[in-house]
Amino acid sequence: MIGQPDGVVVTGARTSAETHKLRHEILTGADVRKRFPALNPADDMVAVWEPRAGVVFPELCIQAHLTAAERNGATLRYNEPVVNWTAQGGWVQVQTQEGRYTRSI
């Protein structure tokens, strides 16, 4: 995460890393340019670098969950807004604008 030392991005990333005891380094703008030549932050910026951090693409995550759900017996319904749902005693019931669906859990 790169930004102003007192900005939301940097302070949030630093707080998160410290709270969760994640290995991290605070890098100056010059440090970032030297270590990661493709990046060019201003001299007054800093970076919170976490060696284990990565990027998650939410669309791919959602697709993976849908695929796993279908593989495990879920019936996927699209463009069918949920009106209400209840869970009780090992069953879940979902009410949509198209009908009511009940399934054991």
C-alpha positions in Angstrom: 0.0 0.0 0.0 1.5 3.3 -1.1 0.4 6.8 0.0 0.9 9.7 2.3 2.3 8.6 5.7 -0.7 9.9 7.5 -3.2 8.9 4.8 -6.1 6.4 5.2 -4.4 3.7 3.0 -1.1 3.7 4.8 -2.4 4.1 8.3 -5.0 1.4 7.7 -2.5 -1.0 6.3 0.0 -0.4 9.0 -2.6 -0.8 11.7 -3.9 -4.0 10.2 -0.4 -5.4 9.9 0.5 -4.5 13.5 -2.9 -5.7 14.9 -2.6 -9.1 13.2 1.1 -9.4 13.8 1.9 -9.6 10.0 5.5 -9.3 8.8 5.8 -5.9 7.1 8.2 -3.1 6.3 7.7 0.7 6.0 9.4 1.8 2.8 10.2 5.4 1.7 9.4 6.5 -1.8 13.0 6.0 -2.8 13.1 2.5 -1.2 10.0 1.6 -3.4 11.6 2.9 -6.6 14.8 1.0 -5.9 13.2 -2.3 -5.0 10.3 -2.1 -7.4 11.4 -0.1 -10.5 8.0 -0.3 -12.1 6.6 1.9 -9.3 7.3 5.6 -9.1 5.9 7.1 -5.9 6.7 10.7 -4.9 9.4 11.3 -2.4 6.9 12.3 0.3 5.1 9.0 0.0 5.7 5.8 2.0 4.7 2.2 1.5 3.6 -0.6 3.8 5.1 -3.8 2.2 3.8 -7.2 3.3 5.7 -10.0 1.7 2.8 -12.4 2.0 0.1 -9.9 0.7 -1.5 -10.5 -2.6 -4.5 -9.6 -4.8 -7.9 -11.2 -4.9 -10.1 -10.8 -7.9 -13.7 -10.9 -6.5 -15.3 -12.0 -9.7 -13.1 -15.1 -9.9 -13.8 -15.8 -6.2 -17.5 -15.6 -6.7 -17.3 -17.9 -9.8 -15.3 -20.4 -7.8 -17.9 -20.4 -5.0 -20.7 -20.9 -7.5 -18.9 -23.7 -9.2 -18.2 -25.5 -5.9 -21.8 -25.0 -4.7 -23.2 -26.5 -8.0 -20.7 -29.4 -7.8 -22.0 -30.1 -4.3 -25.7 -30.2 -5.3 -26.8 -26.6 -5.2 -29.3 -25.4 -7.8 -28.3 -21.9 -9.0 -31.1 -19.5 -9.8 -30.4 -16.1 -11.3 -32.5 -13.0 -11.5 -34.8 -14.3 -8.9 -34.7 -11.9 -5.9 -35.0 -13.4 -2.4 -38.0 -12.1 -0.5 -37.4 -14.0 2.8 -35.5 -16.9 4.2 -35.6 -19.0 7.4 -33.4 -21.7 8.8 -34.7 -24.1 11.4 -34.0 -27.6 12.6 -31.6 -28.6 9.9 -33.7 -27.1 7.1 -33.5 -23.8 5.2 -36.4 -22.3 3.3 -35.9 -19.5 0.7 -38.9 -17.5 -0.6 -38.3 -15.7 -3.9 -40.6 -13.8 -6.2 -40.9 -17.1 -8.2 -41.5 -19.6 -5.5 -40.5 -21.2 -2.2 -37.5 -23.6 -2.0 -36.7 -25.9 1.0 -33.5 -27.8 1.5 -31.9 -29.7 4.3 -28.6 -28.3 5.6 
